[in-house]
C-alpha cells in the first residue's frame, strides 16, 4: 500500500511522509472526522507473502495495547485494509536523540533529563511484563517542550510471549544490545534494557559509543569482552557520580548492573543534583489504552530497515 499525498485510507487523509524504508512507511495523516493530526504506520508487504513481518507488527500492536504512559507514544488505532496492517498513533512533533547527537554530545543535564524520562517509561513497561529490547537514541523522540517519548516496540517481548526469543537469536541494534542479547539468551529481563539505556546515555554525554568495531563480530566481541573508557576520561566535565552510574549500567554481568530502571533513574537524579525532569506526576498510570512509538522526524525510520 503506497499512499499518495491527499489520498484517504479509512478516516485518515495523508498529509506527508514521515519515514520510508524496506519494511514500510510512516505517514503524517489527518483524521477527517476529528480533524486531529496523527501518524499512520503501514506494513507494506502482503501479509500472506511476509508472515514474519506481519507477526512482528501484530506483536508490536498487542504489546503497546497494554501500555499507557506519558513518555510512550500513544497508540490510537490498528486495522487491516486491503490485506495490509496499519497502526495509528499520536503525532509527535520532535527529533530523535540520535539526530540531536549529530550536533555533538548533549549538555549533561539535558542528557540526564532525557534519560530519566526514558527510564520512567521503561520502568512502567517492565512493571507490565514488557522488555523493550531495542533501547537506543534513535528510538527516543525529543519534543520542543522537552518531553521525551520512547518509541518502537517492534521487537519488545511480553513476559507471556515465548515465541519471539530463541537461543542463538540476536535482536536489537548491535551497538546498544546487551551481552546477553549478543549471546542470544532466551530469558532476557529488564536488565538488558538497563544496559542499552546505559550505552545510550554514555553516547549522549560523550558523543561516542562505548563499544565499537570495524565489523559486526568486533562490536559483539566488545560488548562481551572490552571495558569501556570511562566517560569522565573522555570529558572531565562529566560528574564523577554520573560516570559511575553509567559504568554500573553497562556492566557485563547483569547481576552487577542496576537491577531496575527506577534504581538507575534515582541514581541519575542524585548524580547531577536536582534535575527538573519532565516526567509528569501521573507517570505511573493504570493499564489502559495502548501506547508505543515508531517514527523519527525527517529521517529514515529504524523499524523500517
Phi and psi restraints in degrees (value plus and minus 20) as a CYANA .aco file:
   2 UNK   PHI    -133.2   -93.2
   2 UNK   PSI      80.6   120.6
   3 UNK   PHI    -101.7   -61.7
   3 UNK   PSI     121.6   161.6
   4 UNK   PHI    -117.6   -77.6
   4 UNK   PSI     130.2   170.2
   5 UNK   PHI     -78.6   -38.6
   5 UNK   PSI     111.5   151.5
   6 UNK   PHI      70.5   110.5
   6 UNK   PSI     -34.4     5.6
   7 UNK   PHI     -97.2   -57.2
   7 UNK   PSI     145.2   185.2
   8 UNK   PHI    -141.7  -101.7
   8 UNK   PSI     128.5   168.5
   9 UNK   PHI    -155.8  -115.8
   9 UNK   PSI      96.7   136.7
  10 UNK   PHI      41.0    81.0
  10 UNK   PSI    -148.4  -108.4
  11 UNK   PHI    -116.6   -76.6
  11 UNK   PSI      -0.6    39.4
  12 UNK   PHI    -140.5  -100.5
  12 UNK   PSI     112.9   152.9
  13 UNK   PHI    -126.1   -86.1
  13 UNK   PSI     112.3   152.3
  14 UNK   PHI     -95.2   -55.2
  14 UNK   PSI     106.0   146.0
  15 UNK   PHI    -120.3   -80.3
  15 UNK   PSI     -63.6   -23.6
  16 UNK   PHI    -184.4  -144.4
  16 UNK   PSI     150.9   190.9
  17 UNK   PHI    -119.4   -79.4
  17 UNK   PSI     105.8   145.8
  18 UNK   PHI    -111.5   -71.5
  18 UNK   PSI     -51.9   -11.9
  19 UNK   PHI    -184.9  -144.9
  19 UNK   PSI     134.1   174.1
  20 UNK   PHI    -168.0  -128.0
  20 UNK   PSI     127.6   167.6
  21 UNK   PHI    -189.2  -149.2
  21 UNK   PSI    -187.9  -147.9
  22 UNK   PHI     -87.5   -47.5
  22 UNK   PSI     -45.4    -5.4
  23 UNK   PHI    -113.5   -73.5
  23 UNK   PSI     -42.0    -2.0
  24 UNK   PHI     146.7   186.7
  24 UNK   PSI    -179.8  -139.8
  25 UNK   PHI    -156.7  -116.7
  25 UNK   PSI     136.3   176.3
  26 UNK   PHI    -143.2  -103.2
  26 UNK   PSI     107.8   147.8
  27 UNK   PHI    -135.6   -95.6
  27 UNK   PSI     128.4   168.4
  28 UNK   PHI    -106.9   -66.9
  28 UNK   PSI     106.3   146.3
  29 UNK   PHI    -150.8  -110.8
  29 UNK   PSI     141.6   181.6
  30 UNK   PHI    -137.2   -97.2
  30 UNK   PSI     106.6   146.6
  31 UNK   PHI     -92.2   -52.2
  31 UNK   PSI      96.6   136.6
  32 UNK   PHI     -94.1   -54.1
  32 UNK   PSI     -30.6     9.4
  33 UNK   PHI    -109.2   -69.2
  33 UNK   PSI     -69.8   -29.8
  34 UNK   PHI    -113.8   -73.8
  34 UNK   PSI     -35.5     4.5
  35 UNK   PHI      48.2    88.2
  35 UNK   PSI      -2.7    37.3
  36 UNK   PHI    -107.7   -67.7
  36 UNK   PSI     118.8   158.8
  37 UNK   PHI     -98.3   -58.3
  37 UNK   PSI     113.0   153.0
  38 UNK   PHI    -159.6  -119.6
  38 UNK   PSI    -197.8  -157.8
  39 UNK   PHI    -143.9  -103.9
  39 UNK   PSI     116.0   156.0
  40 UNK   PHI    -136.7   -96.7
  40 UNK   PSI     101.0   141.0
  41 UNK   PHI    -124.3   -84.3
  41 UNK   PSI     104.1   144.1
  42 UNK   PHI    -139.3   -99.3
  42 UNK   PSI     106.1   146.1
  43 UNK   PHI    -106.9   -66.9
  43 UNK   PSI      93.4   133.4
  44 UNK   PHI     -93.1   -53.1
  44 UNK   PSI     -65.9   -25.9
  45 UNK   PHI     -82.4   -42.4
  45 UNK   PSI     129.2   169.2
  46 UNK   PHI     -80.4   -40.4
  46 UNK   PSI     115.9   155.9
  47 UNK   PHI     -77.9   -37.9
  47 UNK   PSI     -58.6   -18.6
  48 UNK   PHI     -88.5   -48.5
  48 UNK   PSI     -52.0   -12.0
  49 UNK   PHI    -102.1   -62.1
  49 UNK   PSI     -47.6    -7.6
  50 UNK   PHI    -149.9  -109.9
  50 UNK   PSI      47.8    87.8
  51 UNK   PHI     -83.7   -43.7
  51 UNK   PSI     -50.8   -10.8
  52 UNK   PHI     -88.2   -48.2
  52 UNK   PSI     -59.4   -19.4
  53 UNK   PHI     -85.6   -45.6
  53 UNK   PSI     -61.5   -21.5
  54 UNK   PHI     -83.0   -43.0
  54 UNK   PSI     -60.2   -20.2
  55 UNK   PHI     -84.8   -44.8
  55 UNK   PSI     -61.2   -21.2
  56 UNK   PHI     -83.8   -43.8
  56 UNK   PSI     -62.2   -22.2
  57 UNK   PHI     -85.1   -45.1
  57 UNK   PSI     -62.7   -22.7
  58 UNK   PHI     -83.0   -43.0
  58 UNK   PSI     -58.6   -18.6
  59 UNK   PHI     -83.1   -43.1
  59 UNK   PSI     -62.1   -22.1
  60 UNK   PHI     -79.4   -39.4
  60 UNK   PSI     -65.1   -25.1
  61 UNK   PHI     -80.0   -40.0
  61 UNK   PSI     -65.8   -25.8
  62 UNK   PHI     -89.6   -49.6
  62 UNK   PSI     -57.7   -17.7
  63 UNK   PHI     -83.4   -43.4
  63 UNK   PSI     -68.4   -28.4
  64 UNK   PHI     -85.3   -45.3
  64 UNK   PSI     -46.4    -6.4
  65 UNK   PHI     -84.7   -44.7
  65 UNK   PSI     -39.0     1.0
  66 UNK   PHI    -119.3   -79.3
  66 UNK   PSI     -12.4    27.6
  67 UNK   PHI    -142.9  -102.9
  67 UNK   PSI     121.3   161.3
  68 UNK   PHI    -168.6  -128.6
  68 UNK   PSI      90.5   130.5
  69 UNK   PHI    -174.2  -134.2
  69 UNK   PSI     121.5   161.5
  70 UNK   PHI     -85.4   -45.4
  70 UNK   PSI     -36.3     3.7
  71 UNK   PHI    -124.9   -84.9
  71 UNK   PSI       0.5    40.5
  72 UNK   PHI    -149.5  -109.5
  72 UNK   PSI     112.0   152.0
  73 UNK   PHI     -80.5   -40.5
  73 UNK   PSI     111.9   151.9
  74 UNK   PHI    -100.8   -60.8
  74 UNK   PSI     110.6   150.6
  75 UNK   PHI    -102.8   -62.8
  75 UNK   PSI     109.2   149.2
  76 UNK   PHI    -121.2   -81.2
  76 UNK   PSI     -55.0   -15.0
  77 UNK   PHI    -182.7  -142.7
  77 UNK   PSI     139.9   179.9
  78 UNK   PHI    -167.6  -127.6
  78 UNK   PSI     122.9   162.9
  79 UNK   PHI    -181.0  -141.0
  79 UNK   PSI     144.6   184.6
  80 UNK   PHI    -132.4   -92.4
  80 UNK   PSI     110.7   150.7
  81 UNK   PHI    -156.9  -116.9
  81 UNK   PSI     105.4   145.4
  82 UNK   PHI      33.6    73.6
  82 UNK   PSI      23.7    63.7
  83 UNK   PHI      43.4    83.4
  83 UNK   PSI       1.8    41.8
  84 UNK   PHI    -135.6   -95.6
  84 UNK   PSI     125.2   165.2
  85 UNK   PHI    -109.3   -69.3
  85 UNK   PSI     118.3   158.3
  86 UNK   PHI    -153.4  -113.4
  86 UNK   PSI     125.3   165.3
  87 UNK   PHI    -149.8  -109.8
  87 UNK   PSI     114.4   154.4
  88 UNK   PHI    -134.8   -94.8
  88 UNK   PSI     107.3   147.3
  89 UNK   PHI    -148.3  -108.3
  89 UNK   PSI     154.1   194.1
  90 UNK   PHI     -80.8   -40.8
  90 UNK   PSI     127.2   167.2
  91 UNK   PHI    -107.5   -67.5
  91 UNK   PSI     101.3   141.3
  92 UNK   PHI    -127.7   -87.7
  92 UNK   PSI      94.5   134.5
  93 UNK   PHI    -107.7   -67.7
  93 UNK   PSI      79.4   119.4
  94 UNK   PHI    -184.8  -144.8
  94 UNK   PSI    -185.3  -145.3
  95 UNK   PHI    -158.4  -118.4
  95 UNK   PSI     124.3   164.3
  96 UNK   PHI     -92.9   -52.9
  96 UNK   PSI     135.9   175.9
  97 UNK   PHI     -87.0   -47.0
  97 UNK   PSI     -45.1    -5.1
  98 UNK   PHI     -81.7   -41.7
  98 UNK   PSI     -62.7   -22.7
  99 UNK   PHI     -85.8   -45.8
  99 UNK   PSI     -58.8   -18.8
 100 UNK   PHI     -78.8   -38.8
 100 UNK   PSI     -57.1   -17.1
 101 UNK   PHI     -86.6   -46.6
 101 UNK   PSI     -37.8     2.2
 102 UNK   PHI     -81.7   -41.7
 102 UNK   PSI     -41.2    -1.2
 103 UNK   PHI    -115.3   -75.3
 103 UNK   PSI     -15.8    24.2
 104 UNK   PHI      88.9   128.9
 104 UNK   PSI     158.1   198.1
 105 UNK   PHI     -81.1   -41.1
 105 UNK   PSI     131.4   171.4
 106 UNK   PHI    -100.5   -60.5
 106 UNK   PSI     132.7   172.7
 107 UNK   PHI     -75.8   -35.8
 107 UNK   PSI     125.8   165.8
 108 UNK   PHI     -74.8   -34.8
 108 UNK   PSI     -68.2   -28.2
 109 UNK   PHI     -85.6   -45.6
 109 UNK   PSI     -56.7   -16.7
 110 UNK   PHI     -86.9   -46.9
 110 UNK   PSI     -64.2   -24.2
 111 UNK   PHI     -81.0   -41.0
 111 UNK   PSI     -64.7   -24.7
 112 UNK   PHI     -87.5   -47.5
 112 UNK   PSI     -61.0   -21.0
 113 UNK   PHI     -80.4   -40.4
 113 UNK   PSI     -63.3   -23.3
 114 UNK   PHI     -81.1   -41.1
 114 UNK   PSI     -64.5   -24.5
 115 UNK   PHI     -91.2   -51.2
 115 UNK   PSI     -52.9   -12.9
 116 UNK   PHI     -78.6   -38.6
 116 UNK   PSI     -60.3   -20.3
 117 UNK   PHI     -88.0   -48.0
 117 UNK   PSI     -62.5   -22.5
 118 UNK   PHI     -81.0   -41.0
 118 UNK   PSI     -62.7   -22.7
 119 UNK   PHI     -88.5   -48.5
 119 UNK   PSI     -50.3   -10.3
 120 UNK   PHI     -83.1   -43.1
 120 UNK   PSI     -64.0   -24.0
 121 UNK   PHI     -83.6   -43.6
 121 UNK   PSI     -62.8   -22.8
 122 UNK   PHI     -85.8   -45.8
 122 UNK   PSI     -61.4   -21.4
 123 UNK   PHI     -80.5   -40.5
 123 UNK   PSI     -59.8   -19.8
 124 UNK   PHI     -84.5   -44.5
 124 UNK   PSI     -68.4   -28.4
 125 UNK   PHI     -81.0   -41.0
 125 UNK   PSI     -64.6   -24.6
 126 UNK   PHI     -81.2   -41.2
 126 UNK   PSI     -57.8   -17.8
 127 UNK   PHI     -85.2   -45.2
 127 UNK   PSI     -39.5     0.5
 128 UNK   PHI    -123.6   -83.6
 128 UNK   PSI      -2.0    38.0
 129 UNK   PHI      56.1    96.1
 129 UNK   PSI       1.1    41.1
 130 UNK   PHI    -134.8   -94.8
 130 UNK   PSI     104.7   144.7
 131 UNK   PHI    -122.2   -82.2
 131 UNK   PSI     105.5   145.5
 132 UNK   PHI     -89.6   -49.6
 132 UNK   PSI     -71.2   -31.2
 133 UNK   PHI      52.6    92.6
 133 UNK   PSI     -13.6    26.4
 134 UNK   PHI    -166.2  -126.2
 134 UNK   PSI      26.4    66.4
 135 UNK   PHI     -97.2   -57.2
 135 UNK   PSI     103.7   143.7
 136 UNK   PHI    -186.1  -146.1
 136 UNK   PSI     141.7   181.7
 137 UNK   PHI     -77.3   -37.3
 137 UNK   PSI     -51.2   -11.2
 138 UNK   PHI     -86.6   -46.6
 138 UNK   PSI     -37.7     2.3
 139 UNK   PHI    -126.1   -86.1
 139 UNK   PSI       1.4    41.4
 140 UNK   PHI    -143.8  -103.8
 140 UNK   PSI      93.8   133.8
 141 UNK   PHI    -120.8   -80.8
 141 UNK   PSI     102.0   142.0
 142 UNK   PHI    -119.2   -79.2
 142 UNK   PSI     102.0   142.0
 143 UNK   PHI    -109.9   -69.9
 143 UNK   PSI     143.6   183.6
 144 UNK   PHI     -80.2   -40.2
 144 UNK   PSI     -49.2    -9.2
 145 UNK   PHI     -91.9   -51.9
 145 UNK   PSI     -32.0     8.0
 146 UNK   PHI      77.3   117.3
 146 UNK   PSI     -27.9    12.1
 147 UNK   PHI     -94.2   -54.2
 147 UNK   PSI     117.6   157.6
 148 UNK   PHI    -129.3   -89.3
 148 UNK   PSI     115.7   155.7
 149 UNK   PHI    -135.0   -95.0
 149 UNK   PSI     108.0   148.0
 150 UNK   PHI    -102.0   -62.0
 150 UNK   PSI     112.1   152.1
 151 UNK   PHI    -140.9  -100.9
 151 UNK   PSI     155.6   195.6
 152 UNK   PHI      35.8    75.8
 152 UNK   PSI      64.0   104.0
 153 UNK   PHI    -115.0   -75.0
 153 UNK   PSI       9.3    49.3
 154 UNK   PHI     -84.1   -44.1
 154 UNK   PSI     -48.8    -8.8
 155 UNK   PHI    -138.1   -98.1
 155 UNK   PSI      -1.7    38.3
 156 UNK   PHI     -83.3   -43.3
 156 UNK   PSI     133.2   173.2
 157 UNK   PHI    -149.2  -109.2
 157 UNK   PSI     103.2   143.2
 158 UNK   PHI     -99.0   -59.0
 158 UNK   PSI     127.5   167.5
 159 UNK   PHI     -78.4   -38.4
 159 UNK   PSI     -48.9    -8.9
 160 UNK   PHI    -104.6   -64.6
 160 UNK   PSI     -26.5    13.5
 161 UNK   PHI    -121.9   -81.9
 161 UNK   PSI      89.6   129.6
 162 UNK   PHI    -119.8   -79.8
 162 UNK   PSI     -12.3    27.7
 163 UNK   PHI    -105.3   -65.3
 163 UNK   PSI     -49.2    -9.2
 164 UNK   PHI     -99.2   -59.2
 164 UNK   PSI     -65.2   -25.2
 165 UNK   PHI    -116.4   -76.4
 165 UNK   PSI     107.2   147.2
 166 UNK   PHI    -148.7  -108.7
 166 UNK   PSI     127.4   167.4
 167 UNK   PHI     -75.3   -35.3
 167 UNK   PSI     112.7   152.7
 168 UNK   PHI      72.7   112.7
 168 UNK   PSI     -25.2    14.8
 169 UNK   PHI    -121.7   -81.7
 169 UNK   PSI     109.4   149.4
 170 UNK   PHI    -133.4   -93.4
 170 UNK   PSI     108.6   148.6
 171 UNK   PHI    -147.6  -107.6
 171 UNK   PSI     139.3   179.3
 172 UNK   PHI      87.7   127.7
 172 UNK   PSI    -199.7  -159.7
 173 UNK   PHI    -116.6   -76.6
 173 UNK   PSI     107.7   147.7
 174 UNK   PHI     -76.0   -36.0
 174 UNK   PSI     -60.8   -20.8
 175 UNK   PHI     -86.1   -46.1
 175 UNK   PSI     -40.5    -0.5
 176 UNK   PHI    -135.7   -95.7
 176 UNK   PSI     -26.5    13.5
 177 UNK   PHI     -97.6   -57.6
 177 UNK   PSI     127.0   167.0
 178 UNK   PHI     -91.5   -51.5
 178 UNK   PSI     140.3   180.3
 179 UNK   PHI     -75.5   -35.5
 179 UNK   PSI     -57.7   -17.7
 180 UNK   PHI     -89.0   -49.0
 180 UNK   PSI     -50.6   -10.6
 181 UNK   PHI     -89.5   -49.5
 181 UNK   PSI     -62.0   -22.0
 182 UNK   PHI     -77.3   -37.3
 182 UNK   PSI     -57.9   -17.9
 183 UNK   PHI    -101.2   -61.2
 183 UNK   PSI     -23.6    16.4
 184 UNK   PHI      53.5    93.5
 184 UNK   PSI      12.7    52.7
 185 UNK   PHI     -79.3   -39.3
 185 UNK   PSI     118.2   158.2
 186 UNK   PHI    -108.5   -68.5
 186 UNK   PSI     -25.1    14.9
 187 UNK   PHI    -149.1  -109.1
 187 UNK   PSI      32.1    72.1
 188 UNK   PHI     -81.5   -41.5
 188 UNK   PSI     125.8   165.8
 189 UNK   PHI    -150.1  -110.1
 189 UNK   PSI    -189.5  -149.5
 190 UNK   PHI     -78.6   -38.6
 190 UNK   PSI     -45.5    -5.5
 191 UNK   PHI     -87.8   -47.8
 191 UNK   PSI     -40.9    -0.9
 192 UNK   PHI     -86.2   -46.2
 192 UNK   PSI     -61.5   -21.5
 193 UNK   PHI     -86.2   -46.2
 193 UNK   PSI     -56.0   -16.0
 194 UNK   PHI     -83.5   -43.5
 194 UNK   PSI     -60.9   -20.9
 195 UNK   PHI     -79.9   -39.9
 195 UNK   PSI     -69.1   -29.1
 196 UNK   PHI     -83.4   -43.4
 196 UNK   PSI     -56.9   -16.9
 197 UNK   PHI     -85.2   -45.2
 197 UNK   PSI     -58.5   -18.5
 198 UNK   PHI     -84.5   -44.5
 198 UNK   PSI     -62.8   -22.8
 199 UNK   PHI     -81.3   -41.3
 199 UNK   PSI     -62.7   -22.7
 200 UNK   PHI     -82.9   -42.9
 200 UNK   PSI     -64.7   -24.7
 201 UNK   PHI     -86.3   -46.3
 201 UNK   PSI     -59.2   -19.2
 202 UNK   PHI     -72.9   -32.9
 202 UNK   PSI     -67.7   -27.7
 203 UNK   PHI     -88.6   -48.6
 203 UNK   PSI     -60.1   -20.1
 204 UNK   PHI     -81.4   -41.4
 204 UNK   PSI     -56.9   -16.9
 205 UNK   PHI    -101.9   -61.9
 205 UNK   PSI     -57.9   -17.9
 206 UNK   PHI    -123.8   -83.8
 206 UNK   PSI     -40.5    -0.5
 207 UNK   PHI      61.7   101.7
 207 UNK   PSI     -17.2    22.8
 208 UNK   PHI    -148.8  -108.8
 208 UNK   PSI     130.1   170.1
 209 UNK   PHI    -103.1   -63.1
 209 UNK   PSI     123.3   163.3
 210 UNK   PHI     -91.8   -51.8
 210 UNK   PSI     -45.3    -5.3
 211 UNK   PHI    -149.2  -109.2
 211 UNK   PSI     101.7   141.7
 212 UNK   PHI    -160.8  -120.8
 212 UNK   PSI     154.6   194.6
 213 UNK   PHI     158.6   198.6
 213 UNK   PSI     148.5   188.5
 214 UNK   PHI    -115.3   -75.3
 214 UNK   PSI     -11.6    28.4
 215 UNK   PHI    -175.5  -135.5
 215 UNK   PSI     144.3   184.3
 216 UNK   PHI     -80.1   -40.1
 216 UNK   PSI     -60.8   -20.8
 217 UNK   PHI     -81.8   -41.8
 217 UNK   PSI     -62.6   -22.6
 218 UNK   PHI     -84.1   -44.1
 218 UNK   PSI     -58.8   -18.8
 219 UNK   PHI     -86.6   -46.6
 219 UNK   PSI     -63.8   -23.8
 220 UNK   PHI     -82.6   -42.6
 220 UNK   PSI     -60.9   -20.9
 221 UNK   PHI     -84.2   -44.2
 221 UNK   PSI     -56.9   -16.9
 222 UNK   PHI     -83.7   -43.7
 222 UNK   PSI     -62.2   -22.2
 223 UNK   PHI     -79.5   -39.5
 223 UNK   PSI     -56.8   -16.8
 224 UNK   PHI    -103.7   -63.7
 224 UNK   PSI     -49.7    -9.7
 225 UNK   PHI    -144.3  -104.3
 225 UNK   PSI     -51.9   -11.9
 226 UNK   PHI    -112.1   -72.1
 226 UNK   PSI     124.8   164.8
 227 UNK   PHI    -112.0   -72.0
 227 UNK   PSI     115.9   155.9
 228 UNK   PHI     -91.9   -51.9
 228 UNK   PSI     130.1   170.1
 229 UNK   PHI     -85.4   -45.4
 229 UNK   PSI     108.9   148.9
 230 UNK   PHI     -77.2   -37.2
 230 UNK   PSI     117.1   157.1
 231 UNK   PHI     -73.9   -33.9
 231 UNK   PSI     -55.8   -15.8
 232 UNK   PHI     -87.1   -47.1
 232 UNK   PSI     -42.9    -2.9
 233 UNK   PHI     -93.2   -53.2
 233 UNK   PSI     -56.9   -16.9
 234 UNK   PHI     -95.0   -55.0
 234 UNK   PSI     -53.1   -13.1
 235 UNK   PHI    -165.2  -125.2
 235 UNK   PSI      82.9   122.9
 236 UNK   PHI     -80.4   -40.4
 236 UNK   PSI     -33.5     6.5
 237 UNK   PHI     -97.5   -57.5
 237 UNK   PSI     -31.8     8.2
 238 UNK   PHI     -87.7   -47.7
 238 UNK   PSI     104.7   144.7
 239 UNK   PHI     -78.5   -38.5
 239 UNK   PSI     122.8   162.8
 240 UNK   PHI     -79.7   -39.7
 240 UNK   PSI     -60.4   -20.4
 241 UNK   PHI     -85.8   -45.8
 241 UNK   PSI     -54.7   -14.7
 242 UNK   PHI     -89.1   -49.1
 242 UNK   PSI     -62.8   -22.8
 243 UNK   PHI     -74.8   -34.8
 243 UNK   PSI     -66.4   -26.4
 244 UNK   PHI     -87.0   -47.0
 244 UNK   PSI     -58.0   -18.0
 245 UNK   PHI     -85.7   -45.7
 245 UNK   PSI     -62.1   -22.1
 246 UNK   PHI     -83.2   -43.2
 246 UNK   PSI     -65.2   -25.2
 247 UNK   PHI     -84.6   -44.6
 247 UNK   PSI     -55.0   -15.0
 248 UNK   PHI     -86.8   -46.8
 248 UNK   PSI     -58.9   -18.9
 249 UNK   PHI     -85.2   -45.2
 249 UNK   PSI     -51.4   -11.4
 250 UNK   PHI    -120.6   -80.6
 250 UNK   PSI      -0.4    39.6
 251 UNK   PHI     -79.9   -39.9
 251 UNK   PSI     122.4   162.4
 252 UNK   PHI     -92.3   -52.3
 252 UNK   PSI     -51.9   -11.9
 253 UNK   PHI    -108.2   -68.2
 253 UNK   PSI      98.3   138.3
 254 UNK   PHI     -74.6   -34.6
 254 UNK   PSI     -49.9    -9.9
 255 UNK   PHI     -89.4   -49.4
 255 UNK   PSI     -38.7     1.3
 256 UNK   PHI    -123.0   -83.0
 256 UNK   PSI     -17.1    22.9
 257 UNK   PHI    -105.2   -65.2
 257 UNK   PSI     156.3   196.3
 258 UNK   PHI     -79.2   -39.2
 258 UNK   PSI     118.8   158.8
 259 UNK   PHI    -108.4   -68.4
 259 UNK   PSI     -36.0     4.0
 260 UNK   PHI    -159.7  -119.7
 260 UNK   PSI     136.6   176.6
 261 UNK   PHI     -83.1   -43.1
 261 UNK   PSI     -55.2   -15.2
 262 UNK   PHI     -84.8   -44.8
 262 UNK   PSI     -58.1   -18.1
 263 UNK   PHI     -83.7   -43.7
 263 UNK   PSI     -62.4   -22.4
 264 UNK   PHI     -84.4   -44.4
 264 UNK   PSI     -64.6   -24.6
 265 UNK   PHI     -80.0   -40.0
 265 UNK   PSI     -64.4   -24.4
 266 UNK   PHI     -84.7   -44.7
 266 UNK   PSI     -58.3   -18.3
 267 UNK   PHI     -83.9   -43.9
 267 UNK   PSI     -57.7   -17.7
 268 UNK   PHI     -86.8   -46.8
 268 UNK   PSI     -60.5   -20.5
 269 UNK   PHI     -80.3   -40.3
 269 UNK   PSI     -61.8   -21.8
 270 UNK   PHI     -90.0   -50.0
 270 UNK   PSI     -52.8   -12.8
 271 UNK   PHI     -87.7   -47.7
 271 UNK   PSI     -53.1   -13.1
 272 UNK   PHI    -136.2   -96.2
 272 UNK   PSI      -5.0    35.0
 273 UNK   PHI      66.2   106.2
 273 UNK   PSI    -175.3  -135.3
 274 UNK   PHI    -104.7   -64.7
 274 UNK   PSI      56.1    96.1
 275 UNK   PHI     -87.7   -47.7
 275 UNK   PSI     109.1   149.1
 276 UNK   PHI    -102.9   -62.9
 276 UNK   PSI      70.5   110.5
 277 UNK   PHI     -98.3   -58.3
 277 UNK   PSI     131.9   171.9
 278 UNK   PHI    -116.7   -76.7
 278 UNK   PSI       7.5    47.5
 279 UNK   PHI    -100.0   -60.0
 279 UNK   PSI      95.8   135.8
 280 UNK   PHI     -81.6   -41.6
 280 UNK   PSI     137.3   177.3
 281 UNK   PHI     -81.5   -41.5
 281 UNK   PSI     -45.0    -5.0
 282 UNK   PHI    -112.2   -72.2
 282 UNK   PSI       6.2    46.2
 283 UNK   PHI     -85.5   -45.5
 283 UNK   PSI     -47.4    -7.4
 284 UNK   PHI    -117.0   -77.0
 284 UNK   PSI      80.6   120.6
 285 UNK   PHI    -133.2   -93.2
 285 UNK   PSI     135.7   175.7
 286 UNK   PHI     -87.7   -47.7
 286 UNK   PSI     136.1   176.1
 287 UNK   PHI     -80.1   -40.1
 287 UNK   PSI     111.7   151.7
 288 UNK   PHI    -173.3  -133.3
 288 UNK   PSI    -156.4  -116.4
 289 UNK   PHI     -84.5   -44.5
 289 UNK   PSI     141.2   181.2
 290 UNK   PHI     -95.3   -55.3
 290 UNK   PSI     146.0   186.0
 291 UNK   PHI    -171.5  -131.5
 291 UNK   PSI     137.9   177.9
 292 UNK   PHI     149.9   189.9
 292 UNK   PSI     153.4   193.4
 293 UNK   PHI    -157.2  -117.2
 293 UNK   PSI     140.7   180.7
 294 UNK   PHI    -179.7  -139.7
 294 UNK   PSI     -29.2    10.8
 295 UNK   PHI    -148.8  -108.8
 295 UNK   PSI     141.2   181.2
 296 UNK   PHI    -142.6  -102.6
 296 UNK   PSI     115.4   155.4
 297 UNK   PHI     -95.0   -55.0
 297 UNK   PSI     109.1   149.1
 298 UNK   PHI      43.8    83.8
 298 UNK   PSI      -8.4    31.6
 299 UNK   PHI    -150.7  -110.7
 299 UNK   PSI     151.1   191.1
 300 UNK   PHI     -86.5   -46.5
 300 UNK   PSI     136.1   176.1
 301 UNK   PHI    -121.0   -81.0
 301 UNK   PSI     103.7   143.7
 302 UNK   PHI     -74.4   -34.4
 302 UNK   PSI     -64.1   -24.1
 303 UNK   PHI     -88.0   -48.0
 303 UNK   PSI     -34.1     5.9
 304 UNK   PHI    -100.3   -60.3
 304 UNK   PSI     -28.7    11.3
